[in-house]
Amino acid sequence: MLREWDHLPEGFLSARPGDLEGLLGGPSLIHLPGRRPEPLFVSVLLHGNEPAGLKAIQALLRDPPPGGLPRSLSLFVGNVSAARAGARRLDGQPDYNRVWPGGDGGDTPEHRLMARVTERMRELAPFASVDVHNNTGLNPHYACINRLENRFLQLATLFGRTVVYFIRPRGVQSLAFAEFCPAVTLECGKAGDAHGVEHARDFLTACLQLAEIPSQPVAHHDMDLFHTVAVVKVPETVSFSFSPGAEDLVFDPDLDRMNFRELPAGTALASVRPGSPVLIEARSETGEDVTAEYFAVHQDRLVLRRPMMPSMLTLDERVVRQDCLCYLMERMGMK
């Protein structure tokens, strides 16, 4: 069931992520009026251990612009039960950022919830959509888009010059909303990073103040654009660690320092059990198995077969199991 509010619940601005399930009763869509009626849609806590979006909204609303909000705001607060546990998602739950319309077509309560949020917001004709996240590895702040259209690119570069274009995985919030408004996903560094909260707050403040999103092209020198070409996962049957041991794969303990670095062919990511084949799986944006295109085993080391830039490499074993090891990207030029 979708809970809708036409005001901020009492205590919301001081609530911690773990307080929200008791405060809201479950996932909630909160509508706040502003001078321009087309709302800015913001989703937070789709992953319960990523609080930057909540903290950014709280900071913005504790100190609103003079005269009130310049634009209406619709705020979706997602996985509050996982937030209470300090987890990305609870065991047995689907990922709240994989169950939006356009995904796998599942029929769980979570799929139905996100379909209702999407339907409701389509009715309200949002100005733009912003989904705010943290990540668990060392990554710069960056914005993701799902369409190479000028207004999407303009919105993304309002956050920063680093922009990532992807169309997989499906079922993410930004892909669903890209059907009817410019949509971005913000990656705001690790949870607990105060600068990530400030950066997101400043971006959301700027979005609320925009009368329109420019439709002219972004200058090439103002943007570093990357294309996600593969997602890399560790199969459930493969054991792994980030410290020396007897596991099938032992990753470099500083693996996440490779994020957003253009790595040469031959770069080693892990040691593998002697005599083992490649023990990870890479799939392209069309779902094709492309493991052999990107990885090889050389002298019991897992190495890159071609130059590549990873993102989202993490040292969090639970996140690797629940989501992925990383994404592989290529630098992309615009015509």
C-alpha positions as CSV (number, residue, x, y, z in Angstrom):
1,M,0.0,0.0,0.0
2,L,1.3,3.5,-0.9
3,R,1.0,6.0,1.9
4,E,0.5,9.6,0.6
5,W,0.9,12.7,2.7
6,D,0.1,16.3,1.8
7,H,2.4,17.7,4.6
8,L,5.5,16.7,6.4
9,P,4.8,14.3,9.2
10,E,5.7,15.7,12.6
11,G,9.3,14.8,13.5
12,F,10.3,14.1,9.9
13,L,13.0,16.7,9.7
14,S,14.9,15.4,12.7
15,A,14.2,11.7,12.1
16,R,17.1,9.2,11.6
17,P,16.7,6.6,8.9
18,G,15.9,4.0,11.5
19,D,13.1,6.1,12.8
20,L,11.1,6.4,9.6
21,E,9.3,3.1,9.6
22,G,7.7,4.0,13.0
23,L,7.1,7.6,11.9
24,L,5.6,6.9,8.4
25,G,4.3,3.4,8.7
26,G,5.9,2.2,5.5
27,P,7.1,3.6,2.1
28,S,5.5,7.0,1.6
29,L,5.0,9.7,-1.0
30,I,5.0,13.2,0.5
31,H,3.7,16.1,-1.5
32,L,4.7,19.7,-0.6
33,P,3.3,22.7,-2.5
34,G,5.5,25.3,-4.2
35,R,5.1,28.4,-6.3
36,R,5.5,26.4,-9.6
37,P,3.0,23.5,-9.6
38,E,4.9,20.9,-11.6
39,P,6.7,19.0,-8.9
40,L,10.4,18.0,-8.6
41,F,10.2,14.3,-7.7
42,V,12.9,13.0,-5.3
43,S,13.4,9.4,-4.2
44,V,15.4,8.6,-1.1
45,L,16.3,5.4,0.8
46,L,15.6,3.0,-2.0
47,H,18.5,1.3,-0.3
48,G,18.1,1.4,3.4
49,N,21.8,2.0,4.2
50,E,22.2,5.0,1.8
51,P,21.0,8.1,3.8
52,A,22.4,11.0,1.7
53,G,19.1,11.7,0.0
54,L,17.1,11.8,3.3
55,K,19.7,14.0,5.0
56,A,19.9,16.4,2.0
57,I,16.1,16.8,1.9
58,Q,16.0,17.3,5.7
59,A,18.7,20.0,5.5
60,L,16.9,21.7,2.6
61,L,13.5,21.8,4.3
62,R,14.9,22.9,7.7
63,D,16.2,26.0,5.9
64,P,13.9,26.5,2.9
65,P,14.3,29.4,0.5
66,P,12.7,32.7,1.6
67,G,9.1,32.7,0.6
68,G,8.8,28.9,0.7
69,L,9.6,26.3,-2.0
70,P,9.9,27.8,-5.5
71,R,8.5,24.6,-6.9
72,S,6.4,21.8,-5.6
73,L,8.2,18.8,-4.2
74,S,7.1,15.1,-4.3
75,L,9.3,13.0,-2.0
76,F,9.3,9.2,-2.1
77,V,10.8,7.6,1.0
78,G,11.5,4.0,0.1
79,N,12.8,1.0,2.1
80,V,12.2,2.1,5.6
81,S,12.2,-1.4,7.0
82,A,15.7,-1.9,5.7
83,A,16.7,1.5,7.0
84,R,15.6,0.4,10.5
85,A,18.1,-2.5,10.1
86,G,20.8,-0.4,8.5
87,A,20.8,-2.7,5.5
88,R,20.6,-2.2,1.7
89,R,17.6,-4.6,1.8
90,L,16.3,-7.2,4.1
91,D,16.8,-10.9,3.4
92,G,13.8,-12.0,1.4
93,Q,13.1,-8.5,0.0
94,P,13.7,-7.5,-3.6
95,D,16.0,-4.6,-4.3
96,Y,13.8,-1.5,-4.2
97,N,15.8,-0.1,-7.2
98,R,15.1,-3.1,-9.4
99,V,11.3,-3.4,-9.2
100,W,10.1,-0.3,-11.0
101,P,8.1,-0.5,-14.2
102,G,10.1,-1.6,-17.2
103,G,12.0,-4.3,-15.2
104,D,11.5,-8.0,-15.0
105,G,7.7,-7.8,-14.9
106,G,7.5,-9.4,-11.4
107,D,4.3,-9.2,-9.4
108,T,5.6,-8.8,-5.8
109,P,4.1,-6.2,-3.4
110,E,7.1,-4.1,-4.1
111,H,6.6,-4.2,-7.9
112,R,3.0,-3.1,-7.4
113,L,4.0,-0.3,-5.0
114,M,6.5,1.2,-7.5
115,A,4.0,0.9,-10.3
116,R,1.6,2.9,-8.2
117,V,4.2,5.6,-7.4
118,T,5.0,5.8,-11.1
119,E,1.4,6.1,-12.1
120,R,0.7,8.7,-9.5
121,M,3.6,10.8,-10.5
122,R,2.9,10.5,-14.2
123,E,-0.5,12.1,-13.3
124,L,1.3,15.0,-11.7
125,A,3.6,15.7,-14.7
126,P,6.8,16.2,-12.8
127,F,9.4,18.8,-13.8
128,A,12.2,16.3,-13.2
129,S,13.1,13.2,-11.2
130,V,16.1,12.7,-8.9
131,D,17.0,9.5,-7.2
132,V,19.7,9.9,-4.5
133,H,22.1,7.2,-3.5
134,N,25.3,6.5,-1.6
135,N,27.8,3.8,-2.6
136,T,30.1,1.5,-0.6
137,G,33.4,1.9,-2.5
138,L,35.6,4.8,-3.2
139,N,33.9,6.6,-6.1
140,P,33.7,10.3,-7.1
141,H,30.3,12.0,-7.0
142,Y,28.6,11.5,-10.3
143,A,25.2,11.5,-12.0
144,C,23.7,8.7,-14.1
145,I,21.2,9.0,-17.0
146,N,19.4,6.6,-19.2
147,R,18.8,8.7,-22.2
148,L,21.3,10.7,-24.2
149,E,19.0,13.7,-24.6
150,N,20.0,17.3,-24.0
151,R,17.8,18.0,-21.0
152,F,18.9,14.8,-19.3
153,L,22.6,15.8,-19.9
154,Q,21.9,19.3,-18.7
155,L,20.3,18.0,-15.5
156,A,23.2,15.6,-14.9
157,T,25.9,18.2,-15.4
158,L,24.2,20.5,-12.9
159,F,25.5,17.9,-10.4
160,G,29.0,17.6,-11.8
161,R,31.0,17.0,-15.0
162,T,31.2,13.2,-14.5
163,V,28.1,11.5,-16.1
164,V,27.4,7.8,-16.6
165,Y,24.9,6.6,-19.2
166,F,23.4,3.1,-18.7
167,I,20.4,1.1,-19.8
168,R,21.0,-1.9,-17.6
169,P,20.0,-3.0,-15.0
170,R,16.3,-2.6,-15.8
171,G,13.8,-1.9,-13.2
172,V,15.5,1.1,-11.8
173,Q,13.6,4.2,-10.8
174,S,15.3,6.6,-13.2
175,L,14.5,4.4,-16.2
176,A,10.9,4.2,-15.3
177,F,10.5,8.0,-14.9
178,A,12.6,8.8,-18.0
179,E,9.5,7.8,-20.0
180,F,7.8,11.1,-19.0
181,C,10.4,13.5,-17.5
182,P,14.2,14.2,-17.4
183,A,15.6,11.8,-14.8
184,V,18.9,11.4,-13.0
185,T,20.4,9.2,-10.4
186,L,22.9,10.9,-8.0
187,E,25.8,8.9,-6.5
188,C,27.0,10.9,-3.5
189,G,30.0,8.9,-2.2
190,K,30.0,6.8,0.9
191,A,27.3,6.9,3.6
192,G,28.4,9.3,6.3
193,D,30.2,11.6,3.8
194,A,29.0,15.1,4.8
195,H,30.1,16.5,1.5
196,G,27.8,14.1,-0.3
197,V,24.9,15.4,1.7
198,E,25.8,19.0,1.0
199,H,26.3,18.3,-2.7
200,A,22.9,16.6,-3.0
201,R,21.2,19.4,-1.0
202,D,22.7,22.1,-3.2
203,F,21.7,20.2,-6.4
204,L,18.1,19.8,-5.2
205,T,17.9,23.5,-4.2
206,A,19.1,24.4,-7.7
207,C,16.6,22.1,-9.3
208,L,13.7,23.6,-7.3
209,Q,14.8,27.1,-8.5
210,L,14.9,26.3,-12.2
211,A,12.1,27.6,-14.3
212,E,13.1,25.1,-17.0
213,I,15.8,22.7,-17.9
214,P,17.9,24.0,-20.9
215,S,17.4,22.0,-24.1
216,Q,20.7,23.1,-25.8
217,P,23.6,20.6,-26.0
218,V,26.2,20.5,-23.2
219,A,29.6,21.6,-24.4
220,H,32.0,18.7,-24.8
221,H,34.6,20.3,-22.5
222,D,32.0,20.6,-19.7
223,M,31.4,16.9,-19.3
224,D,33.2,13.6,-18.9
225,L,30.7,11.0,-20.3
226,F,31.0,7.3,-19.7
227,H,28.9,4.4,-21.0
228,T,28.3,1.3,-18.8
229,V,29.0,-1.7,-21.0
230,A,28.9,-4.6,-18.6
231,V,27.9,-5.6,-15.0
232,V,30.3,-8.0,-13.2
233,K,29.0,-10.5,-10.6
234,V,30.5,-13.2,-8.5
235,P,28.4,-16.4,-9.0
236,E,26.8,-17.8,-5.8
237,T,28.8,-21.0,-6.1
238,V,32.1,-19.1,-6.0
239,S,33.7,-18.2,-2.6
240,F,35.6,-14.9,-2.3
241,S,37.4,-12.7,0.1
242,F,39.3,-9.4,0.3
243,S,42.0,-10.9,2.6
244,P,44.3,-13.8,2.1
245,G,42.6,-17.2,2.5
246,A,41.5,-20.4,0.9
247,E,38.6,-18.9,-1.1
248,D,38.2,-19.4,-4.8
249,L,38.8,-15.7,-5.4
250,V,40.9,-13.3,-3.3
251,F,40.5,-9.8,-4.4
252,D,43.0,-7.0,-4.0
253,P,42.3,-5.4,-0.6
254,D,42.5,-1.9,-2.2
255,L,40.2,-2.9,-5.1
256,D,37.9,0.0,-4.8
257,R,40.8,2.4,-5.4
258,M,40.5,1.3,-9.0
259,N,37.1,3.0,-9.5
260,F,36.9,5.6,-12.2
261,R,40.5,4.9,-13.2
262,E,41.2,3.9,-16.9
263,L,43.0,0.6,-16.2
264,P,45.3,-0.9,-18.9
265,A,44.9,-4.5,-20.2
266,G,46.7,-6.9,-17.8
267,T,45.6,-5.2,-14.6
268,A,45.2,-7.8,-11.9
269,L,42.0,-7.7,-9.8
270,A,42.3,-10.9,-7.8
271,S,44.2,-14.1,-7.3
272,V,42.3,-17.3,-8.2
273,R,42.6,-20.9,-6.9
274,P,45.4,-22.5,-8.9
275,G,44.1,-24.1,-12.1
276,S,40.7,-22.4,-11.9
277,P,39.0,-20.8,-14.9
278,V,37.6,-17.3,-14.7
279,L,35.4,-17.3,-11.7
280,I,33.3,-14.2,-12.3
281,E,30.6,-13.3,-14.8
282,A,30.2,-10.2,-17.0
283,R,27.1,-9.5,-18.9
284,S,26.5,-6.7,-21.4
285,E,23.7,-4.3,-21.4
286,T,21.7,-6.7,-23.6
287,G,22.3,-9.6,-21.1
288,E,24.9,-11.3,-23.3
289,D,27.7,-13.2,-21.5
290,V,30.8,-11.2,-22.3
291,T,33.1,-12.5,-19.6
292,A,35.7,-13.8,-22.1
293,E,35.8,-10.4,-23.8
294,Y,36.9,-8.6,-20.6
295,F,38.6,-11.1,-18.3
296,A,41.2,-13.8,-18.4
297,V,43.3,-15.8,-15.9
298,H,47.0,-15.4,-16.2
299,Q,49.4,-17.0,-13.8
300,D,46.6,-17.6,-11.3
301,R,45.6,-14.0,-11.4
302,L,42.3,-12.6,-12.7
303,V,43.3,-9.9,-15.2
304,L,41.6,-7.5,-17.6
305,R,41.9,-8.5,-21.2
306,R,41.4,-4.9,-22.5
307,P,41.6,-1.4,-21.2
308,M,38.6,-0.6,-19.0
309,M,37.3,1.7,-16.3
310,P,35.4,0.2,-13.4
311,S,32.8,1.8,-11.2
312,M,31.1,0.7,-8.0
313,L,33.9,-1.7,-7.0
314,T,33.2,-2.3,-3.3
315,L,34.9,-4.1,-0.4
316,D,31.5,-4.9,1.1
317,E,30.9,-8.7,0.7
318,R,27.2,-8.4,1.4
319,V,26.8,-5.8,-1.3
320,V,28.7,-8.0,-3.8
321,R,26.3,-10.8,-3.1
322,Q,23.1,-8.7,-3.1
323,D,24.0,-6.6,-6.2
324,C,27.3,-6.9,-8.0
325,L,31.1,-6.6,-7.8
326,C,31.2,-3.6,-10.2
327,Y,30.3,-2.1,-13.6
328,L,32.6,-1.7,-16.5
329,M,32.6,1.6,-18.4
330,E,34.0,3.1,-21.6
331,R,34.6,6.8,-22.2
332,M,31.9,8.1,-24.6
333,G,32.0,11.0,-27.1
334,M,29.0,12.9,-28.2
335,K,28.3,13.8,-31.8
